[in-house]
């Protein structure tokens, strides 16, 4: 026999903690008295539970903190299952299961061990001892476990058998050692072609109330659990049932379950959200029965979760645009406001790859500024110096992407982009006026300019905060003219909020902008995407996902080709 693995039993009992869990007895139960424990139980007390069980003359005293060792199997608190206390104490070589039935004057103590299981009753008050009690009767009630050589000699079994021998030698009324024989543990149900080492040995949960101390009488069936699984509403309990006179019927929650010739069974039952208790009852040919309850847990499955396809700019190759230039800015966190632009920095970093793979911009002709690199000085220098040098006048297509906060002046006449170090309260001094930015870009004399702005000007943010606490009312930015040759696509109307798409971890506008560039926006399947096609795709999806509260807008040349597939 292999050594008893307490950890495996703990994993097993994590599901059922057999017979259920209920309301605890008064906190910190002090002392209990074990009634006439068998020789096997006494040996277990000394080898595995000596810190919990002590001997006072002929009395065996159990002391433990009920709250500390009470089962924590969540949903059992909903189902009393006939027990007002259920706990488990982990010993050195075995585990002790403690059950106290409702309306009972005694609790049931069960030692869970692979070779030498045993049971006893325990009382709050010291019980009256029966005269001339015979230890061998206790051995008979536990299927005559004896000391013999087993397949594998473990340290736990050596200690236990040594203690049994010692107890027998000191008991003049006990039978000889040759009457003591180890229990052969039942073989658990094997769900596959190989055994599952995680399941560990089965736990025999035969009801003690149905056992007899006389082996000449028929005992109740023995039920062992090998595995419990829940897949959505379908729960499955697998195990093994045996009886010396034969199993007549096995039921789960009152429904008959097929039992194989070797005692194996697989019982299915419905498990609602929140979990359920399944009661398994076995009847033998003599009319005796035993039952056990197991817990089947099912998580609350969220039915409203959405998922969005991962962005991938590598799906289709495009025609390179060697003269193109791109400036990409993303500010997710700010120095002078606690209101973050959620995912704005991520949007900018990902868009850099779309500029290369979908707009055809050479990688060495892209300037990307993220968070603290995107302060006012950094953004203005990128436009006034770097862009002016990079543009081939009259030949370069310029692409600008900005994700972050925007604000309008109190009268809605001016629109600002907020750099990393911008202060919402000092727009004129610390923010970048959108019209001036466009004029600086136009001064470089490119062939065309396409601007993508994942921002809004209402003063609201991608999160719950307002950019300016003293201005809680959203300001509607008035539409302003754009320079000739410019095409501008913005995330929202002047009084709306540019929202995040939480499931995709991107701004809503940015996600569908990039997804459309992959080819989804090519409405007429002509292997190219115009600004109008891209806007139509983004607008349809953003309005749908925002329930109509965010409407992307387009100004400029809707026929401008932005993406050319090979």
C-alpha positions, 0 to 999 in steps of 0.5 A: 500500500502507498503512504496516505497522502494528506494533500490529496485528501485535502484536494479531494475534500475541497469539493465535497467535504463529505456530508456537507457544511453547515452552521458552526457550533458555538465558537471555540469549542473547548473539550470533547470526549471520544466514546470508546475508541477502537484500537486503530483509532487510538493508534491514529491518535498517538501517531497523527493527532497527539496535539489534538487528542490526549488520554486521561486515564481511560478517557480520550479527550479531543480539543480543537478550535471549531472555527479554525478547522471548520470547512470553508467550502463556500456554498455548503453554508446554503445546505445543512444536509442534516449536519450543524458542524463539519470540519477537518483536521490534517494530521501527520499521516492521516486526516480527521473528518468531524461531523455533528448531525442536527438534533444529535447528542454526539458527533462523528469522528472519521479517520481518513487513511488508506490502510487503517480507517476508523470511526468513533463518536465524540461528546460534549460531556463525558460519556458513560463507558460500557462495561467489559468493552472489547477492543476486538469489536472495534477492530471488527467494525473496521473490517478487521484491519491487521498488521501484515507486510504490504506492497510498500512499507511507508513511514506512516504505516510503520509508525501506526503498526508499531503503535498497534502492536504496542497497544495490543501487547498492553491490553490483556483482553485483546486478540493476538496480532495475527487477527489484525490485517490491513484494509485493502483500499478500493480502486477508484474509477479511472475515467481514462486509460491511465490513472490520474495521480492528482485524484489520489486514493478514494475516500470511503464515506460509508455512513457510520450509522449503518455499520455493525460491530458484528462481521456476521451481520451485513454492512451497508454499501461503501461509496468512494468518490474518484472525481467531480467535474462541472462543465457549464450546467453539466455536472459529473460525479465518478466513483466506485461502489461496493458491498459484500452482498451486492449492490441493488441500486445506486441513485443520485438525487433520487434518479437511478444511476447505472453501475458497472459490474466492477462497481464503477459509476458515472453519475450526471446531474444538472448544476445551476449557477452558484452550484448544487449539492448532489446526494448519492445513495447506494442500496444493497441486496439486503435492503441496507443503504448508505448516502453521501453528499458532494458539492458541485461548484459552478461559477457565475458565467458572464453572458454579456462579455464581448470580444474583439479580434486582435489587431494585426497590420501584417495581413496584407501587403501594401504599395510602399509610399517612399516619400511619406512622413508620419508624426505619431503622438500618444499621451496616456498620462499627464503631468498636470492632471490626474485624468488619464487618457486610457490606452492613448499611449498604447494606441500611438505605439501600435499605430506606428506599425500601421503607418509602416504596414498599411500607409506605406510610410518608411520606418525611418521617416516616422517620429513617435512621441509617447507620454513624457516625450510628447510635451509641448516642446517635443511636439512643436519641435517635431513639427517645426524642425523634424517635419520641415526637414523630412518633407519632400516639398510637393511630393510627400504625403504627411500623416499625423496621429494624435491620441490624448486629451483635447479641450475647447475654449469656453466659447467653443471657438478654439480647439486645443490638443493637450501635450504631456505637460499641458495644464487644462486650466491654462490652455492659452499658455500650455496647450497646442492650438489645433489651427496653429499646428495645422498651419505649421504642418502646411508650411512644410509644403507637403503634397497632402496631409491626413490627420487622425485625432482620437480626442475630443474637445468637450472637457470629458475624458475616456474615464469618469473624470472631467479635465477641468473641475470648475467646468463640469458642463461639456463645451461644444467645439465649433467646427473650424475650417482646415487648410487646403490639402488637409483631410481630418478624421476625428473621433467624436463630434464637438460635444461628445466624448472619445471613449475607450473600447475596454475589451480591446484595450484601445481607444474605440476610434483608434481600434476601428481605424486600424482594423479598417486599414487591415482591409475591412474598410475596403467596401467595394473590394478594389484593393484600396481604401479611401478616406471616405471608406475608412470613415464609413467603416469607423463611424458604423462600428463606433456608433454601434459600440457606443450606443450612438453616443460617439460619432466620428467625423470627417473633413476634407477629401473623402476620395483620397486613397490612404491604403493601396494593397498590392 
